[in-house]
Amino acid sequence: MEIPNNLKYTKDHEWILINDDEIVCGITDFAQRELGDIVYVDIDTVGDSVERESIFGTIEAVKTVSDLFMPISGTIIEQNDELNNNPQLINESPYEKGWIVKIKNSNIAELDKLLSAEEYKKEIGL
C-alpha cells in the first residue's frame, strides 16, 4: 500500500499536496481499496469556500457512497474533470491522476492538524 511521505493526511483518509499557494486533494490508497470500484464522484462545491472537516462532495463505489471531507479550510477552485468519464482513475492512481479537487486561499495554520505519513500509517494499523 502506497503512503507517500511528501503528503499530509486526515483521519478521514483524504490527502493533500501543497503546491505553492494551491493545494491538491484526493483520497488515499487505503480509502480507495476499502471503497472498491469507484463509479462516480460528485463535487458541487467548485467556487465555494468550505470549512475544514465539512463535506465538499461524495464518492460512489459499487456498494456504497461516502462523503468527502475538506482537509483544510479554503476555496475549491477546480475539480478533476477527468473523473467525470473515468472515476476509476482514483482506484488506478489515487495520488496522481486520481486527484479530486484543488484548493486555494487555505488556512495554512490548519496544516498542524493533519497527519504525517508515519502518523497516518499508525492510524490505519500499518
C-alpha positions in Angstrom: 0.0 0.0 0.0 1.3 3.4 -1.0 1.5 6.2 1.5 3.8 9.0 0.1 5.9 10.9 2.7 5.5 14.2 0.9 1.8 14.4 1.6 -0.4 15.3 4.6 -3.3 13.1 5.6 -6.6 13.2 7.5 -8.2 10.6 9.7 -11.0 10.5 7.1 -8.5 9.3 4.5 -8.0 12.4 2.4 -4.5 13.5 1.4 -3.2 16.9 0.4 -0.2 18.0 -1.6 1.0 21.6 -1.2 2.0 23.3 -4.4 2.9 26.9 -3.5 -0.4 28.6 -2.9 -2.5 25.8 -4.3 -3.4 22.5 -2.5 -4.3 19.3 -4.4 -6.6 16.9 -2.6 -7.7 13.3 -3.1 -8.4 10.1 -1.2 -5.7 7.7 0.0 -4.7 4.4 -1.5 -6.2 2.8 1.7 -9.5 4.5 1.2 -9.9 3.6 -2.5 -9.1 -0.1 -1.6 -11.8 0.0 1.2 -14.3 1.5 -1.2 -13.7 -0.9 -4.1 -14.5 0.0 -7.7 -15.3 3.7 -7.8 -18.1 4.6 -10.3 -19.0 8.2 -9.7 -17.6 11.4 -8.0 -19.9 14.2 -7.2 -18.4 17.6 -6.5 -20.8 20.6 -6.4 -18.7 23.0 -4.4 -16.3 24.4 -7.0 -16.0 28.1 -6.3 -17.3 27.7 -2.7 -15.3 28.5 0.4 -15.5 25.3 2.5 -14.5 24.9 6.2 -12.2 22.2 7.4 -14.0 18.9 8.1 -17.1 20.0 6.1 -18.4 17.8 3.3 -17.3 19.0 -0.1 -18.7 16.1 -2.2 -19.3 12.4 -2.4 -17.7 9.4 -3.9 -19.7 6.4 -5.0 -18.4 2.9 -5.3 -20.3 -0.2 -6.5 -21.7 -0.9 -3.0 -21.5 2.4 -1.1 -21.5 6.2 -1.1 -19.0 8.1 1.1 -18.8 11.7 1.9 -15.6 13.6 1.1 -14.4 15.9 3.9 -12.4 19.1 3.5 -8.9 18.5 4.9 -8.2 22.3 5.3 -10.4 25.4 5.0 -10.3 27.1 1.7 -11.9 27.8 -1.7 -12.3 24.9 -4.1 -11.0 26.3 -7.4 -11.0 23.2 -9.6 -12.3 19.6 -9.8 -10.6 16.9 -11.7 -12.8 16.8 -14.8 -11.2 13.5 -15.9 -13.1 11.8 -13.1 -16.4 12.6 -14.9 -15.8 10.0 -17.6 -13.2 7.9 -15.8 -13.8 7.8 -12.0 -11.8 4.6 -11.7 -8.6 6.8 -12.0 -8.9 7.1 -8.3 -8.5 3.3 -8.0 -5.7 3.2 -10.5 -3.7 6.3 -9.4 -5.1 7.8 -6.2 -2.1 10.2 -5.7 -1.6 11.4 -9.3 -4.2 11.1 -12.0 -7.0 10.4 -9.4 -6.8 13.7 -7.5 -10.2 15.2 -6.8 -10.0 18.9 -6.2 -7.7 21.9 -5.9 -8.0 24.3 -3.1 -6.8 28.0 -2.8 -6.8 30.6 -0.1 -6.3 27.9 2.5 -5.8 28.3 6.2 -2.2 27.2 6.4 -2.4 27.2 10.3 -4.6 24.1 10.0 -1.8 22.1 8.5 -0.7 21.3 12.0 -3.9 19.4 12.5 -3.1 17.0 9.6 -1.2 13.7 9.9 2.3 12.9 8.5 2.7 9.7 6.5 4.0 8.0 9.6 1.1 9.1 11.8 -1.4 8.1 9.0 0.2 4.6 8.8 -0.4 4.2 12.6 -3.9 5.4 12.2 -4.7 2.6 9.7 -2.7 0.0 11.5 0.4 -0.3 9.4 
